[in-house]
Amino acid sequence: MANTPKPFAPFELMIAWRYLRARRAEGGVSVMTVISLVGITLAVFALIVTLAVRSGFRAEFVDTILGSNAHVTVYNMGEVLDSGQIDRTIKDYTAMAERVSEVDGVIRVAPLVRAQAMANLRQSNSGIEIYGISRTDLLTIPRIANPETSYGDITRFDQGIAIGSGVARELGASVGDKIKIISPNGVKTAFGTSPRVNAYEVVYVFSAGRYDIDRTRAYLPIQDAQAFFNREGGATELEIMVEDPEAIDGLIPQIIAAAGDRALPFTWLEASGGFLRALEVEDNVMFVILSILVLIAAMNIVSGLIMLVKNKGRDIGILRTMGLSEGSVLRVFFICGAFTGIIGTALGVLFGCLFAIYIDPIFSTINWLMGGGVWDPAIRGIYALPAELHFADVMSAVALSLGLSFIVTIFPARRAARMNPVEALRHE
C-alpha cells in the first residue's frame, strides 16, 4: 500500500505555483485575482494606518492633558458669606498642600489662584484664564516648562507674566511687551466694584501642544494673582500630579483624607472622560468598518479562485485519474487562494507601516499641495496628525486579513476537490 503524501507536499506547492504563474491565456491567474491582491493590500494598509493614528491621537491627547494640567484638582466646599455669596477660598493651602504631598503616589502639589480675565495690548483683546502659581511649581509642569516649545526666560517669572503661544498670537505680543490684565471683580468702593487693571511684562511664552490651552492660558506669580483677584492669603484650588494618572481613582480616598473633609476632588478622567469614551467608541466603529473592507477584498479571492477552478477543470480531472486525492486537490487550490491573501497582507503591512512612520513628511506634502489649512488645530485640539505603531495593532490587522483570506479560500477549494473527474473530462 502506497504511503499517503503529507499535507502541503512539494508537488502540491509546485502545482499551485505553476497555476499562479501561468498566463491568462493558459487558464492561469485572472484579473479578478489581481484585483483581490490590490484590494487586500489597500484594506490592510488602511487598517494599519487607522490603528496607528488612533493610538497616536489618544497618546498625544492624553499626554497634552497630563503634561500641562492637574491629574486631580482639589477644591474647597466653601462657606456662605453674610452677603449670600459662597467663598471657596482655601485659607490654609500651604498646610493642606504639605499633607497631600505626603500621600504615597503623589509627586507634585501646587496651590493655585485661578480666575478669568481680559488681556489687552494696543487694539487687541483676548479672554484668558489666569493661573496664579509660584515659580518653583511652574518649573515642574512638563509641557509648560519645556524649553524646546517656548521662548523667553522662565526664571524671570516673578517679574511678569507667562502666556500661551495662542494668546501671544491673538494679542500680537512677544517677550518684553507689557499687556494689560482687566478683571471686572476689582476694587470695592462705596459705589460698587470697579474693574481692576494692571500691566505685566511678558517674560515667557509657552506652547503646551494643545490649541485650547495655548489659546487661553496665562500664568501669574501667586502673590500678584492673590492681590489682583482679592484672594489675599488664600488659594482657589490645589493642583496635584501623581505617578500613575490612569489609576487616579484609587488615590482619591487617601487624597481626601489628607486634604480634609471639606475637600472636593475633580480628576482628569472626569474632566476628559467623555472625550476619551468618544474616542474609544470611534475606534471600535472604525475597526469594524475597516474589517468589513478587508472581508470585501477577501471575498474577491473567491471569485478569482472559482474562475481558476473552472479554467483548470480538465487538469483536475487528469490529476484525479492519476491518483491525486481530494485532499491534495483542495490543498493545491487553497494554496493558490491563500497566496493572494499572504502577499496582499504583506504588502499592506509594509506600506501601512511606512506611511505611519513617515506620516509627518507625507502629511506636510499633502498640506502643501492643498495650499495649507488641511489640519485645523482649533477643531482637533492638537497641532499635527500623530501616529504610533504598536506591535499588537499590526498583528491584529495581519490576523484579521489572513484569517478571512484563508476562510473564504476553503469553499472554492472544496468545490475543486469534489469535482467528478469523469464529468471534468467528458467534453475534452
C-alpha positions as CSV (number, residue, x, y, z in Angstrom):
1,M,0.0,0.0,0.0
2,A,1.4,3.4,-1.1
3,N,2.2,5.9,1.6
4,T,-0.2,8.8,1.8
5,P,1.7,12.1,1.0
6,K,2.0,14.6,3.8
7,P,-0.2,17.7,3.6
8,F,1.3,20.6,1.6
9,A,3.8,18.2,0.0
10,P,6.4,19.7,-2.5
11,F,4.4,18.5,-5.5
12,E,1.3,20.3,-4.3
13,L,3.2,23.5,-3.9
14,M,4.7,23.0,-7.4
15,I,1.3,22.6,-9.0
16,A,-0.1,25.6,-7.2
17,W,2.9,27.7,-8.2
18,R,2.5,26.7,-11.9
19,Y,-1.2,27.7,-11.8
20,L,-0.3,31.0,-10.2
21,R,2.4,32.0,-12.7
22,A,0.5,30.7,-15.8
23,R,-0.7,33.3,-18.2
24,R,-4.3,34.1,-18.5
25,A,-4.5,32.6,-22.0
26,E,-3.4,29.3,-20.4
27,G,-6.1,29.5,-17.8
28,G,-3.9,30.9,-15.0
29,V,-4.5,33.8,-12.6
30,S,-7.3,36.0,-13.7
31,V,-7.7,39.7,-13.5
32,M,-10.1,39.2,-10.6
33,T,-7.2,37.7,-8.5
34,V,-5.0,40.7,-9.2
35,I,-7.9,42.9,-8.1
36,S,-8.2,40.8,-4.9
37,L,-4.5,41.3,-4.3
38,V,-4.7,45.1,-4.7
39,G,-7.9,45.2,-2.6
40,I,-6.4,43.3,0.3
41,T,-3.3,45.4,0.2
42,L,-5.3,48.6,0.4
43,A,-7.6,47.3,3.1
44,V,-4.7,46.2,5.3
45,F,-2.9,49.4,4.6
46,A,-5.9,51.5,5.7
47,L,-6.5,49.3,8.8
48,I,-2.9,49.7,10.0
49,V,-2.8,53.4,9.3
50,T,-6.1,53.9,11.1
51,L,-4.9,51.9,14.1
52,A,-1.6,53.8,14.2
53,V,-3.3,57.2,14.0
54,R,-5.9,56.1,16.6
55,S,-3.1,55.1,19.0
56,G,-1.1,58.2,18.3
57,F,-4.0,60.6,18.7
58,R,-5.1,59.2,22.0
59,A,-1.5,59.2,23.3
60,E,-0.9,62.8,22.2
61,F,-4.2,63.9,23.6
62,V,-3.6,62.3,26.9
63,D,0.0,63.5,27.0
64,T,-1.0,67.1,26.5
65,I,-3.6,66.8,29.2
66,L,-1.3,65.1,31.7
67,G,1.7,67.3,30.8
68,S,0.0,70.7,31.4
69,N,-3.0,70.0,33.6
70,A,-3.5,68.6,37.1
71,H,-4.2,64.9,37.4
72,V,-6.6,65.8,40.2
73,T,-7.7,69.2,41.4
74,V,-8.9,69.7,44.9
75,Y,-11.4,72.5,45.7
76,N,-13.0,73.7,48.9
77,M,-16.7,73.2,49.6
78,G,-16.8,76.8,50.6
79,E,-18.7,78.9,53.1
80,V,-21.8,81.1,52.7
81,L,-20.9,84.7,53.5
82,D,-23.3,87.2,55.0
83,S,-23.8,88.7,51.6
84,G,-25.1,85.4,50.3
85,Q,-22.0,84.6,48.2
86,I,-20.1,81.4,48.5
87,D,-16.4,81.7,49.4
88,R,-14.4,78.7,48.3
89,T,-11.0,80.2,49.2
90,I,-8.6,77.7,50.7
91,K,-7.1,79.6,53.6
92,D,-4.6,77.0,54.9
93,Y,-3.4,76.0,51.5
94,T,0.2,75.6,52.5
95,A,-0.5,73.1,55.3
96,M,-3.1,71.3,53.1
97,A,-0.5,71.0,50.3
98,E,2.1,69.5,52.6
99,R,-0.4,66.9,53.9
100,V,-1.4,65.9,50.4
101,S,2.2,65.7,49.2
102,E,2.9,63.0,51.8
103,V,0.3,60.7,50.2
104,D,2.0,57.7,48.6
105,G,1.9,58.1,44.8
106,V,1.6,61.9,44.8
107,I,4.6,63.5,43.1
108,R,3.5,67.2,43.0
109,V,1.1,69.6,44.7
110,A,0.8,73.2,43.8
111,P,-1.6,75.8,45.2
112,L,-3.3,77.9,42.6
113,V,-5.3,81.1,42.3
114,R,-7.4,80.6,39.1
115,A,-9.7,83.2,37.6
116,Q,-10.8,84.6,34.2
117,A,-9.8,88.0,32.9
118,M,-9.3,90.1,29.8
119,A,-5.9,90.7,28.2
120,N,-5.3,93.8,26.2
121,L,-2.4,95.0,24.0
122,R,-2.8,98.1,21.9
123,Q,-6.0,97.4,19.9
124,S,-6.2,93.7,20.5
125,N,-8.2,91.9,23.3
126,S,-8.3,88.3,24.3
127,G,-10.2,86.4,27.0
128,I,-7.8,84.4,29.1
129,E,-7.7,82.1,32.2
130,I,-5.1,83.2,34.7
131,Y,-3.3,80.6,36.9
132,G,-1.6,82.2,39.9
133,I,1.3,79.9,40.8
134,S,4.8,80.0,42.3
135,R,7.8,80.0,40.0
136,T,9.0,76.7,41.7
137,D,5.8,75.0,40.9
138,L,5.6,76.4,37.4
139,L,9.0,74.8,36.6
140,T,7.6,71.3,37.5
141,I,4.9,71.4,34.8
142,P,6.4,69.4,31.9
143,R,4.6,70.8,28.9
144,I,4.8,74.4,30.2
145,A,8.4,74.5,31.2
146,N,9.6,72.7,28.1
147,P,12.3,74.9,26.6
148,E,12.0,73.3,23.1
149,T,8.5,74.7,22.6
150,S,8.8,78.0,24.4
151,Y,10.8,81.2,24.3
152,G,11.7,83.9,26.9
153,D,13.2,83.5,30.3
154,I,11.1,81.4,32.7
155,T,13.5,82.3,35.6
156,R,12.1,85.9,35.4
157,F,8.6,84.7,36.0
158,D,8.4,86.5,39.3
159,Q,8.8,89.8,37.4
160,G,6.0,89.4,34.9
161,I,3.5,87.1,33.2
162,A,3.8,83.9,31.1
163,I,1.3,83.5,28.3
164,G,0.4,80.7,25.8
165,S,1.5,81.0,22.2
166,G,-2.1,81.3,21.1
167,V,-2.7,84.3,23.5
168,A,0.5,85.8,22.2
169,R,-0.6,85.4,18.6
170,E,-4.1,86.8,19.3
171,L,-2.7,89.9,21.0
172,G,0.4,90.3,18.8
173,A,2.5,90.1,21.9
174,S,6.1,89.0,22.3
175,V,8.6,88.8,25.2
176,G,9.2,92.2,26.6
177,D,5.8,93.7,25.7
178,K,3.5,94.9,28.6
179,I,0.0,93.6,28.4
180,K,-2.9,94.9,30.4
181,I,-5.0,92.4,32.5
182,I,-8.5,93.5,33.2
183,S,-10.8,92.0,35.8
184,P,-14.4,93.1,36.4
185,N,-14.2,92.0,40.0
186,G,-11.7,94.6,41.1
187,V,-11.6,97.3,43.7
188,K,-14.6,97.6,46.1
189,T,-15.8,101.2,46.6
190,A,-18.8,102.9,48.1
191,F,-20.3,103.0,44.6
192,G,-19.8,99.2,44.0
193,T,-17.0,97.2,42.5
194,S,-14.9,98.8,39.8
195,P,-12.8,96.9,37.3
196,R,-9.2,96.4,38.1
197,V,-6.5,96.9,35.5
198,N,-2.8,96.0,35.9
199,A,0.0,95.9,33.4
200,Y,2.5,93.0,33.3
201,E,5.6,92.4,31.2
202,V,5.5,89.2,29.1
203,V,8.6,87.3,30.2
204,Y,7.8,83.8,28.8
205,V,5.7,82.4,26.0
206,F,4.9,78.6,26.1
207,S,3.3,76.1,23.8
208,A,1.7,73.1,25.6
209,G,0.7,71.4,22.3
210,R,-3.0,71.8,22.9
211,Y,-4.7,74.6,21.0
212,D,-7.3,75.3,23.7
213,I,-4.6,75.6,26.4
214,D,-2.2,77.8,24.4
215,R,-5.1,80.0,23.3
216,T,-6.5,80.8,26.7
217,R,-3.9,80.2,29.5
218,A,-1.6,82.6,31.3
219,Y,0.4,82.3,34.5
220,L,1.0,85.0,37.1
221,P,3.1,84.8,40.3
222,I,0.7,83.6,43.0
223,Q,1.2,86.8,45.1
224,D,0.3,89.0,42.2
225,A,-2.8,86.8,41.4
226,Q,-3.9,86.9,45.1
227,A,-3.7,90.7,45.1
228,F,-5.3,91.1,41.7
229,F,-8.3,88.8,42.4
230,N,-8.9,89.8,46.0
231,R,-7.6,86.4,47.3
232,E,-5.1,87.7,49.8
233,G,-3.6,84.8,51.9
234,G,-5.7,82.1,50.1
235,A,-5.8,79.8,47.0
236,T,-8.7,78.7,44.9
237,E,-7.5,75.1,44.4
238,L,-4.7,72.6,44.7
239,E,-3.2,71.1,41.5
240,I,-2.0,67.6,42.1
241,M,0.0,65.3,39.9
242,V,0.6,61.6,40.6
243,E,2.9,58.8,39.4
244,D,0.1,56.8,37.6
245,P,-2.6,59.0,36.2
246,E,-4.5,56.1,34.8
247,A,-5.0,54.8,38.3
248,I,-6.0,58.1,39.9
249,D,-9.3,56.8,41.2
250,G,-7.5,54.5,43.7
251,L,-5.8,57.5,45.3
252,I,-8.8,59.7,45.7
253,P,-9.8,58.4,49.2
254,Q,-6.2,59.0,50.5
255,I,-6.1,62.5,49.0
256,I,-9.5,63.4,50.6
257,A,-8.3,62.1,53.9
258,A,-5.1,64.2,53.7
259,A,-6.9,67.3,52.4
260,G,-9.7,67.3,54.8
261,D,-13.5,66.6,54.9
262,R,-14.3,69.8,53.0
263,A,-12.1,68.8,50.0
264,L,-13.8,68.3,46.6
265,P,-11.6,66.3,44.2
266,F,-12.0,66.5,40.4
267,T,-9.9,64.1,38.4
268,W,-8.6,64.4,34.8
269,L,-10.6,61.4,33.9
270,E,-13.8,63.2,35.0
271,A,-12.8,66.3,33.0
272,S,-11.9,64.4,29.8
273,G,-13.7,61.1,30.3
274,G,-16.4,62.0,27.8
275,F,-13.9,62.7,25.1
276,L,-11.9,59.6,25.8
277,R,-15.0,57.4,25.7
278,A,-16.0,59.0,22.4
279,L,-12.5,58.1,21.1
280,E,-13.0,54.5,22.2
281,V,-16.4,54.2,20.5
282,E,-15.0,55.8,17.3
283,D,-12.0,53.4,17.4
284,N,-14.3,50.4,17.7
285,V,-16.6,51.6,14.9
286,M,-13.6,52.3,12.6
287,F,-12.1,48.9,13.3
288,V,-15.4,47.2,12.4
289,I,-15.8,49.3,9.2
290,L,-12.3,48.6,8.0
291,S,-12.7,44.9,8.9
292,I,-15.7,44.8,6.5
293,L,-13.4,46.3,3.8
294,V,-10.9,43.5,4.4
295,L,-13.7,41.0,4.1
296,I,-14.9,42.5,0.9
297,A,-11.4,42.4,-0.5
298,A,-11.0,38.8,0.7
299,M,-14.3,37.8,-1.0
300,N,-12.8,38.8,-4.3
301,I,-10.4,35.9,-3.8
302,V,-13.4,33.6,-4.1
303,S,-14.4,35.0,-7.5
304,G,-10.8,34.6,-8.8
305,L,-10.4,31.2,-7.4
306,I,-13.8,30.0,-8.9
307,M,-12.6,31.2,-12.3
308,L,-9.3,29.4,-11.8
309,V,-11.1,26.2,-10.9
310,K,-13.3,26.5,-13.9
311,N,-10.4,27.0,-16.2
312,K,-8.5,24.1,-14.7
313,G,-11.3,21.6,-14.8
314,R,-9.5,19.4,-17.3
315,D,-6.3,19.5,-15.3
316,I,-8.3,18.5,-12.2
317,G,-9.8,15.5,-14.0
318,I,-6.4,14.4,-15.2
319,L,-4.8,14.7,-11.8
320,R,-7.6,12.8,-10.1
321,T,-7.4,9.9,-12.7
322,M,-3.6,9.8,-12.0
323,G,-4.4,9.2,-8.3
324,L,-4.3,12.6,-6.8
325,S,-6.6,12.6,-3.7
326,E,-9.4,15.1,-2.9
327,G,-7.3,16.5,-0.1
328,S,-4.4,17.2,-2.4
329,V,-6.6,19.0,-4.9
330,L,-8.1,21.0,-2.1
331,R,-4.7,22.0,-0.8
332,V,-3.5,23.0,-4.3
333,F,-6.3,25.5,-4.8
334,F,-6.2,26.5,-1.1
335,I,-2.5,27.5,-1.7
336,C,-3.5,29.5,-4.8
337,G,-6.1,31.5,-2.8
338,A,-4.0,31.8,0.4
339,F,-1.0,33.0,-1.6
340,T,-3.1,36.1,-2.7
341,G,-4.0,36.8,0.9
342,I,-0.5,36.4,2.2
343,I,1.1,38.6,-0.5
344,G,-1.7,41.2,-0.2
345,T,-1.3,41.3,3.6
346,A,2.5,41.6,3.5
347,L,2.3,44.5,1.0
348,G,-0.4,46.2,3.1
349,V,1.7,45.8,6.3
350,L,4.7,47.2,4.5
351,F,3.0,50.2,3.0
352,G,1.0,50.8,6.2
353,C,4.0,50.8,8.5
354,L,6.0,53.0,6.1
355,F,3.1,55.5,6.0
356,A,2.7,55.6,9.8
357,I,6.5,56.0,10.3
358,Y,6.8,58.9,7.7
359,I,3.4,60.4,8.3
360,D,4.8,63.9,9.1
361,P,6.6,64.5,5.8
362,I,3.7,62.8,3.9
363,F,1.1,65.0,5.6
364,S,3.3,68.1,5.1
365,T,3.4,67.3,1.4
366,I,-0.4,66.9,1.2
367,N,-0.9,70.1,3.2
368,W,1.5,71.9,0.8
369,L,-0.3,70.5,-2.3
370,M,-3.7,71.5,-0.9
371,G,-2.5,75.0,-0.1
372,G,-2.5,74.6,3.7
373,G,-5.3,74.5,6.2
374,V,-5.8,70.8,5.9
375,W,-5.4,70.3,9.7
376,D,-7.1,72.9,11.8
377,P,-5.9,72.8,15.4
378,A,-8.8,74.9,16.6
379,I,-11.1,71.9,15.7
380,R,-8.8,69.0,16.5
381,G,-7.1,70.4,19.6
382,I,-3.6,69.3,18.6
383,Y,-1.2,70.8,16.1
384,A,-0.3,67.7,14.0
385,L,-1.6,64.3,13.0
386,P,0.2,61.8,15.3
387,A,0.7,58.1,14.6
388,E,2.1,55.4,16.9
389,L,2.8,51.9,15.6
390,H,2.0,49.2,18.1
391,F,3.0,45.5,17.5
392,A,-0.4,44.4,18.8
393,D,-2.2,46.6,16.3
394,V,-0.1,45.3,13.4
395,M,-0.6,41.7,14.5
396,S,-4.4,42.2,14.8
397,A,-4.5,43.5,11.2
398,V,-2.4,40.6,10.0
399,A,-4.5,38.0,11.8
400,L,-7.8,39.5,10.5
401,S,-6.6,39.6,6.9
402,L,-5.0,36.2,6.8
403,G,-7.9,34.6,8.8
404,L,-10.5,36.0,6.4
405,S,-8.4,35.1,3.3
406,F,-7.9,31.5,4.5
407,I,-11.5,31.0,5.4
408,V,-13.0,32.3,2.1
409,T,-10.5,30.2,0.2
410,I,-11.7,26.9,1.6
411,F,-15.1,27.0,-0.2
412,P,-13.9,27.2,-3.9
413,A,-11.0,24.8,-3.0
414,R,-13.5,22.2,-1.7
415,R,-15.5,22.6,-4.9
416,A,-12.4,21.8,-6.9
417,A,-11.7,18.8,-4.7
418,R,-15.1,17.4,-5.1
419,M,-15.2,17.7,-8.9
420,N,-16.0,14.4,-10.6
421,P,-13.1,13.5,-12.9
422,V,-15.4,11.9,-15.4
423,E,-17.6,15.0,-15.6
424,A,-14.5,17.2,-15.9
425,L,-13.1,15.1,-18.9
426,R,-16.4,14.4,-20.6
427,H,-16.2,17.2,-23.1
428,E,-12.5,17.0,-23.6
